[in-house]
Structures are given as C-alpha cells and as structure tokens.
Amino acid sequence: MPLKSTAPAPDAHRAARPSLDVDRIRRDFPILLREIGGKRIVYLDNPATTQKPRTVIDAIIHFYEHYNANVHRGAYKLAEEATAAYEGAREKTRAFLNAASTEEIIFTRGTTESINLAAYAWGRAYVSAGDEILVTEMEHHSNLVPWQILVKEKQAALKYIPIEDDGTIDLQKAVAGISPKTRLVAITHVSNVLGTVNPVCEIAKAAHSAGAVVLVDGAQSAPHMPVDVRALDCDFFALSGHKMCAPTGIGVLYVRKSVLETMPPFHGGGDMIRQVYRDHATWNDLPWKFEAGTPNIADAIGLGAAIDYLTGIGLDAIREHEIELTRYAIQRLSAVPSVTLYGPRDARLRAGVVSFNVGDIHPHDLATIVDSKLNVAIRAGHHCAQPLMNRLNVPATARAGFYLYNTEADVDSLVEGIVQAKEIFKV
Ligand SMILES: Cc1ncc(COP(=O)(O)O)c(C=O)c1O
C-alpha cells in the first residue's frame, strides 16, 4: 500500500502551472488574510472543512439583516423572499449536480445525515433478511455505521469490495462482489484518506444490471470536481456544504425520483405533511416530504452562494489545479527520507488529498509541530476510516488536503515543517 518513492527532482513539476488565479482567489477568503505569530496560515485541513469566501459570509448576513423569516408558511413579503431564496438554493444545487428536478434535492445537515436518511427511509423499507449491502474498505464511518446498524436490525449482511495495494479498487473485483442478493452498493466517490477517485459510474452500471441501487458518498468529490448525477447514474448522492465553501449544518441528499417516490418519510413533523388526522397523516410533495420542521434556511442560502462562487471559478479548473498541487506534493513529500505516502501514485487517479506518515513520528506530534513552527494546519488520526487504517496496517496517518486557494508555497511549508519535525525526533 505505501508508495515506494524514487525521489524525483523537486522542480520537475514546474513546467505545468496551475491555471487558477490563486492570488485573487485567496483575497476572497477573509480568514486567509489572518496571520498568527506574524506568519500566514497554511490551511491544509480541507477534507475536514473548507474556508468560506466573503460572498458566502455576506449572503448569510444579508439573510438575517434583510429578510429573515420562516419559509413556505408566511403570506407576507419577508417570508416570500426567504422562501424564494431557500428554494433558489435548491435550484442552484440541482443545476450543480445536474439532477433532473428539484424534487430530487433534499436539504440535510450534511453527508452523515444524508446517508442516515437513505439508511432509515429507504433501507428500512427495502432491505430484508439475507440481503447484502456492498461497501468498500475505504469508506468513511458515515458510509459504514448506518449500514452496520441496518444489517444488524434486518439480519442482512455487509460485504466489502477490497482495495488494492496501490489504494485503488479493482473494477473486476468490485463487479464480482455484486450478487443477486445485493440490494445496495454504497461507495465513496473520493476517499477522504487515499484521495482515490473510484469508478462509480462503472460500478453503478453493474449494480443496476443486478437490480441493486447505488449510493455515492460525494463528500470529497462534489467540492473538487464537476459532478453529474445523471452521468454517474447513481440513485443517491450525498454531500456536505461545509466541505465546499458553504457553512456547516447544511448538506444535500440527491435521490433519483423513481426511488424517492417509493420511500416512506424519515422524520415526521411540520412541513412534511399534507393533512394530519387524529390517527394518521398524508405526505407533502417531493422534496418537502423529507424535510420535516423548520429547515436551515440561512445556511441553505449560504450553500447557494458557495455554488455560485465555485461555478463562477469553474469546477474543471479547480480539479486541474488540485491535480497539479497533488502531483507537486507527491514529488516533494516522496523526496523526503522516511516519508511513507498512501494512495495512488498517479495524481490524475486521485483528488487533492495526501495521507502520509513520517518514520515513527506519531501523526499527532507531526501535526502539532508543523502547526507550532509554521502555522500549517493538517489533520492527524484515523480520519473516521478505521477499517481502512487496519487495511493499511497503521493506527493513524497525517493528512493534507488541497483546495482552490492552496499554492505550491503551502506544500513547501508543509515539507519544511516535516523536515523540522524530523530534526526534533531525530528521524
Ligand atoms: C468521504 C466522507 N464521507 C462522509 C463524511 C462526513 O461528512 P459530515 O461530517 O459533513 O457529515 C466525510 C467527512 O469528512 C467524508 O470525508
């Protein structure tokens, strides 16, 4: 699994320059102008959460200062404006994912809630004893634990697509794991540890021909590359707003309409009903049947602003920028003795996530040192992927993740911090 490095020349990457105007982009993010101890912040914890541009912050402030009201209910101007902005954010999300209809776009709190919605509403109705749910060894706990709970309750089984030593999935093995018993294939689009971009489209084809449905965990893909749920041919697609420049507390579950129409509700309460009688109720139209109670209006509007911001820059350009940074990071890191990198060697097979270990330095110590010396923010731990850590045979890794505002200088700071940590630990 670890990459065995041949330590390329540090400048070999410089022929291909990222095409984003990163200096201008950085000025859009107020937090990136902050200095700590007289030094700039090198923010590389983007897979955990991303920073927010001024336009997103302003959209939320503007909502609260100018048209704060509850949605769908009020017969007055403020409520109409709030409803229009909230439903406008849904339309922006539909276009962002190329869904066929806004009926297929459910706002949630994030990827975790989206997957739980699928597991509770769809899973409880459609998974029975003896059925199988197929996941990969690289799933985030969010795309594992809801299925573990479900299969235990239903006496069904959770099966795993293995991962290869280079951190990829072998498509043939994935397809071989799909059987007539498979009810669902739940797979991450991009690994939050290895960065691997999985062949979800091909897996969806095989799953559908076996009569299974497909859930794609898009937490690490939607922020970083163009996503077209119709081209992917998935039935569910989950994302988190806070990983794509929007606030925390807002996420999305896309559900193909033909699947959504057959699903019972998840939460009961206000707004999801049409009529309530003493002993039963009837349901609202899609997608509101799945949005019980007052929704997170301000942050949905913030998500809409984030989508405007990202699409204004271009997801293709963001993807290319991250490939270049990842290529550069792999080159620089693999040239440092004692660094072990995880995941595919080819930057085009992965997104901008690079996990690594440095000799026997604990990743938490490494993260503390690069922060204290150079304000480099990286993540250390199991990254909510403990089965993957077991597969890699490590308790934890350090992880750097890139976004549109990161630069090669950020990678250089990370490498400099690692060199300093090695000196302290004499590695
Ligand atoms: C691949 C993946 N799936 C799911 C999640 C869960 O996202 P959230 O905590 O926003 O619900 C994450 C978060 O790191 C992730 O990386």
The ligand as a Gaussian input file, in Angstrom:
#p B3LYP/6-31G(d) Opt

LIG

0 1
 C      -15.874000      10.698000       2.457000
 C      -16.637000      11.324000       3.576000
 N      -17.889000      10.924000       3.823000
 C      -18.626000      11.459000       4.805000
 C      -18.132000      12.466000       5.608000
 C      -18.994000      13.029000       6.690000
 O      -19.264000      14.367000       6.429000
 P      -20.044000      15.246000       7.513000
 O      -19.235000      15.136000       8.779000
 O      -20.010000      16.619000       6.926000
 O      -21.401000      14.706000       7.645000
 C      -16.818000      12.907000       5.405000
 C      -16.241000      13.935000       6.279000
 O      -15.053000      14.039000       6.442000
 C      -16.064000      12.335000       4.350000
 O      -14.820000      12.734000       4.106000

